[in-house]
Amino acid sequence: MAALGLPGACVQYPLMPDHLYPRQLELPQAAVCWLRRQAPGFGVDPTRIGAVGGSAGGHLVALLGTVGRQNL
């Protein structure tokens, strides 16, 4: 994505069994909130932030897409 001029961020999430659901989703949600607040400083449109992930990260991305915007 960087080669296409698209900025990126890598977000980590806590693993089980030390952290139980919904903690795994709360940290990516917080990251999206932070990215939206910081977006103008990065020259990014805060309304056009996407998310991708594989395996458990893909599952968290799908959950991000199902929570209401009021949570982000």
Secondary structure, DSSP 8 states (H G I E B T S, - for coil): -GGGT----------TTTS-TTHHHHHHHHHHHHHHHHHHHHT--TT------STHHHHHHHHHTTS-GGG-
